[in-house]
Amino acid sequence: MTQEIDKQPEQLKYSQFYWVFFLAFPFIMQGFKPEEIAPKSAIILPIEAQLINGDKAINLEVARTKLDIARGLTFRESKDMADDRGMLYAGDFTSDTAFSGKDNKFATDILFFNGNRVAYIARVEACDEQRCLKHRTNQPFDRVVEVKAGIANKLKITVGSTVEIRFIPRR
């Protein structure tokens, strides 16, 4: 005599549908705009590095994420940005990476670095229009520093200058 056992259908696990996410994700992200996640307000990052030129130092906020790099100093007011303060962009840059003054409230100097040598300096004017001038260099670079306009000149930093970018140990 055999006994029949009612077999319940096997329940599906969520992990069996992970592939749907990979198919749908590109369509979900179409039209994604970072400003929809982060409203149009200034970001202020902690000071984590210093640009040192002789006996002068600029305290640097460090932008590491793509969103922080994209936002940079936008929406900051000049009066809220001290002359001894700037932003270091530490990312994976390509030769077509460009910087603009879109939504900046004041002009800035952008210093492109290859190691500790200044490869290029761009003066970037504030721009609140849809199409702003984009600044890029044909020189190889691995880091970028942005400060208020005129600071590079004030510190006698020119193309070819060697300066030190020192990271401050976290406590």
C-alpha beads as a LAMMPS data file, in Angstrom:
LAMMPS data file: protein, C-alpha beads

171 atoms
170 bonds

1 atom types
1 bond types

-500.0 500.0 xlo xhi
-500.0 500.0 ylo yhi
-500.0 500.0 zlo zhi

Masses

1 110.0

Atoms # bond

1 1 1 0.000 0.000 0.000
2 1 1 1.418 3.333 -1.028
3 1 1 0.513 6.473 0.588
4 1 1 0.120 9.652 -1.467
5 1 1 1.527 12.812 -0.038
6 1 1 0.175 16.146 -1.143
7 1 1 3.138 17.959 -2.482
8 1 1 2.970 21.691 -2.136
9 1 1 4.414 23.552 -5.085
10 1 1 7.902 24.777 -4.347
11 1 1 7.883 28.433 -3.375
12 1 1 9.923 30.716 -5.562
13 1 1 12.750 32.588 -3.957
14 1 1 13.504 36.231 -4.680
15 1 1 17.008 35.285 -5.743
16 1 1 15.530 33.509 -8.724
17 1 1 14.422 36.866 -10.114
18 1 1 17.611 38.896 -9.693
19 1 1 18.105 38.930 -13.452
20 1 1 14.911 41.017 -13.825
21 1 1 16.623 43.807 -11.911
22 1 1 19.532 43.869 -14.367
23 1 1 17.141 44.005 -17.301
24 1 1 14.944 46.731 -15.813
25 1 1 17.653 48.898 -14.219
26 1 1 18.765 50.721 -17.417
27 1 1 15.159 51.648 -18.161
28 1 1 14.535 52.806 -14.599
29 1 1 17.651 55.008 -14.642
30 1 1 16.863 56.596 -18.010
31 1 1 16.427 60.307 -17.487
32 1 1 18.015 60.131 -14.003
33 1 1 19.143 63.546 -12.844
34 1 1 21.390 63.822 -9.755
35 1 1 19.776 67.152 -8.842
36 1 1 16.486 65.320 -8.292
37 1 1 18.104 63.388 -5.455
38 1 1 20.136 66.279 -4.101
39 1 1 18.218 69.553 -4.203
40 1 1 19.767 72.770 -5.464
41 1 1 21.644 73.654 -2.329
42 1 1 25.336 73.827 -1.511
43 1 1 27.151 70.835 -0.105
44 1 1 29.886 71.324 2.441
45 1 1 32.273 68.432 2.881
46 1 1 34.767 67.937 5.710
47 1 1 38.330 69.237 5.362
48 1 1 40.419 66.148 4.609
49 1 1 43.460 67.522 2.766
50 1 1 45.644 70.564 2.266
51 1 1 47.307 72.065 -0.778
52 1 1 50.689 73.331 0.406
53 1 1 52.781 75.800 -1.576
54 1 1 55.776 77.036 0.368
55 1 1 54.501 78.406 3.668
56 1 1 50.904 78.839 2.427
57 1 1 48.169 76.222 2.779
58 1 1 44.676 75.837 1.368
59 1 1 42.307 73.605 3.352
60 1 1 40.532 71.227 1.002
61 1 1 37.194 69.528 1.174
62 1 1 37.494 66.225 -0.682
63 1 1 34.832 65.194 -3.194
64 1 1 35.093 61.460 -3.870
65 1 1 31.655 60.330 -5.034
66 1 1 30.364 61.101 -8.515
67 1 1 27.532 63.156 -7.026
68 1 1 29.885 65.216 -4.835
69 1 1 32.246 65.751 -7.778
70 1 1 29.329 66.824 -9.989
71 1 1 28.064 69.258 -7.338
72 1 1 31.443 70.674 -6.294
73 1 1 31.186 74.323 -5.240
74 1 1 27.862 74.952 -6.975
75 1 1 25.311 77.051 -5.091
76 1 1 28.004 78.319 -2.671
77 1 1 28.171 82.034 -1.991
78 1 1 31.530 83.806 -2.294
79 1 1 31.177 85.264 1.206
80 1 1 30.826 81.719 2.607
81 1 1 34.010 80.521 0.906
82 1 1 37.194 81.595 2.668
83 1 1 40.291 82.366 0.602
84 1 1 42.137 79.512 2.332
85 1 1 39.516 76.929 1.418
86 1 1 38.898 74.879 -1.727
87 1 1 37.765 71.525 -3.007
88 1 1 39.841 68.567 -4.157
89 1 1 38.182 66.298 -6.690
90 1 1 39.592 62.805 -6.275
91 1 1 38.106 60.570 -8.934
92 1 1 38.837 58.521 -11.995
93 1 1 39.146 61.189 -14.646
94 1 1 39.378 60.630 -18.367
95 1 1 40.722 62.946 -21.043
96 1 1 37.192 64.117 -21.848
97 1 1 36.327 65.091 -18.245
98 1 1 35.234 68.736 -18.256
99 1 1 34.412 71.269 -15.556
100 1 1 32.057 74.225 -15.855
101 1 1 30.810 77.071 -13.710
102 1 1 27.154 75.960 -14.027
103 1 1 25.200 77.201 -11.016
104 1 1 28.334 78.666 -9.423
105 1 1 27.761 81.954 -7.625
106 1 1 31.371 83.168 -8.069
107 1 1 34.339 82.684 -10.399
108 1 1 36.882 79.994 -9.568
109 1 1 40.340 78.787 -10.541
110 1 1 40.490 75.106 -11.446
111 1 1 43.916 73.527 -11.149
112 1 1 44.474 70.243 -13.002
113 1 1 47.257 68.143 -11.450
114 1 1 49.398 65.334 -12.768
115 1 1 50.948 64.024 -9.574
116 1 1 52.027 67.132 -7.648
117 1 1 52.702 69.183 -10.795
118 1 1 50.147 71.687 -12.059
119 1 1 49.324 70.605 -15.619
120 1 1 46.750 73.285 -16.454
121 1 1 44.861 76.151 -14.803
122 1 1 41.442 77.339 -15.964
123 1 1 39.631 80.477 -14.860
124 1 1 35.949 79.523 -14.646
125 1 1 33.300 82.215 -14.602
126 1 1 30.036 81.758 -12.723
127 1 1 27.224 80.708 -15.040
128 1 1 23.519 80.215 -14.423
129 1 1 22.545 79.503 -18.003
130 1 1 21.744 76.096 -19.445
131 1 1 24.840 76.111 -21.671
132 1 1 28.014 77.092 -19.845
133 1 1 31.583 77.037 -21.123
134 1 1 33.240 73.714 -20.300
135 1 1 36.897 73.588 -19.313
136 1 1 39.103 70.607 -20.057
137 1 1 42.740 70.019 -20.768
138 1 1 44.606 67.884 -23.244
139 1 1 47.259 67.358 -20.562
140 1 1 47.052 64.150 -18.496
141 1 1 45.685 64.790 -15.000
142 1 1 44.724 62.728 -11.968
143 1 1 43.416 65.314 -9.492
144 1 1 41.672 68.652 -9.649
145 1 1 41.527 71.475 -7.102
146 1 1 38.997 74.319 -7.244
147 1 1 39.502 77.568 -5.335
148 1 1 38.144 81.116 -5.553
149 1 1 39.327 82.990 -8.635
150 1 1 42.660 84.732 -8.127
151 1 1 43.898 82.421 -5.363
152 1 1 46.267 80.519 -7.671
153 1 1 47.810 83.826 -8.760
154 1 1 47.951 85.085 -5.163
155 1 1 49.844 81.908 -4.154
156 1 1 52.077 82.200 -7.257
157 1 1 50.893 78.832 -8.570
158 1 1 51.394 78.536 -12.314
159 1 1 51.402 75.752 -14.879
160 1 1 54.461 73.628 -14.095
161 1 1 54.495 74.551 -10.388
162 1 1 55.029 71.691 -7.976
163 1 1 52.896 71.779 -4.845
164 1 1 52.091 69.229 -2.183
165 1 1 48.637 67.834 -1.592
166 1 1 48.663 66.320 1.868
167 1 1 45.808 64.248 3.233
168 1 1 44.904 64.832 6.858
169 1 1 44.687 61.590 8.858
170 1 1 41.175 60.814 10.061
171 1 1 40.706 60.683 13.815

Bonds

1 1 1 2
2 1 2 3
3 1 3 4
4 1 4 5
5 1 5 6
6 1 6 7
7 1 7 8
8 1 8 9
9 1 9 10
10 1 10 11
11 1 11 12
12 1 12 13
13 1 13 14
14 1 14 15
15 1 15 16
16 1 16 17
17 1 17 18
18 1 18 19
19 1 19 20
20 1 20 21
21 1 21 22
22 1 22 23
23 1 23 24
24 1 24 25
25 1 25 26
26 1 26 27
27 1 27 28
28 1 28 29
29 1 29 30
30 1 30 31
31 1 31 32
32 1 32 33
33 1 33 34
34 1 34 35
35 1 35 36
36 1 36 37
37 1 37 38
38 1 38 39
39 1 39 40
40 1 40 41
41 1 41 42
42 1 42 43
43 1 43 44
44 1 44 45
45 1 45 46
46 1 46 47
47 1 47 48
48 1 48 49
49 1 49 50
50 1 50 51
51 1 51 52
52 1 52 53
53 1 53 54
54 1 54 55
55 1 55 56
56 1 56 57
57 1 57 58
58 1 58 59
59 1 59 60
60 1 60 61
61 1 61 62
62 1 62 63
63 1 63 64
64 1 64 65
65 1 65 66
66 1 66 67
67 1 67 68
68 1 68 69
69 1 69 70
70 1 70 71
71 1 71 72
72 1 72 73
73 1 73 74
74 1 74 75
75 1 75 76
76 1 76 77
77 1 77 78
78 1 78 79
79 1 79 80
80 1 80 81
81 1 81 82
82 1 82 83
83 1 83 84
84 1 84 85
85 1 85 86
86 1 86 87
87 1 87 88
88 1 88 89
89 1 89 90
90 1 90 91
91 1 91 92
92 1 92 93
93 1 93 94
94 1 94 95
95 1 95 96
96 1 96 97
97 1 97 98
98 1 98 99
99 1 99 100
100 1 100 101
101 1 101 102
102 1 102 103
103 1 103 104
104 1 104 105
105 1 105 106
106 1 106 107
107 1 107 108
108 1 108 109
109 1 109 110
110 1 110 111
111 1 111 112
112 1 112 113
113 1 113 114
114 1 114 115
115 1 115 116
116 1 116 117
117 1 117 118
118 1 118 119
119 1 119 120
120 1 120 121
121 1 121 122
122 1 122 123
123 1 123 124
124 1 124 125
125 1 125 126
126 1 126 127
127 1 127 128
128 1 128 129
129 1 129 130
130 1 130 131
131 1 131 132
132 1 132 133
133 1 133 134
134 1 134 135
135 1 135 136
136 1 136 137
137 1 137 138
138 1 138 139
139 1 139 140
140 1 140 141
141 1 141 142
142 1 142 143
143 1 143 144
144 1 144 145
145 1 145 146
146 1 146 147
147 1 147 148
148 1 148 149
149 1 149 150
150 1 150 151
151 1 151 152
152 1 152 153
153 1 153 154
154 1 154 155
155 1 155 156
156 1 156 157
157 1 157 158
158 1 158 159
159 1 159 160
160 1 160 161
161 1 161 162
162 1 162 163
163 1 163 164
164 1 164 165
165 1 165 166
166 1 166 167
167 1 167 168
168 1 168 169
169 1 169 170
170 1 170 171
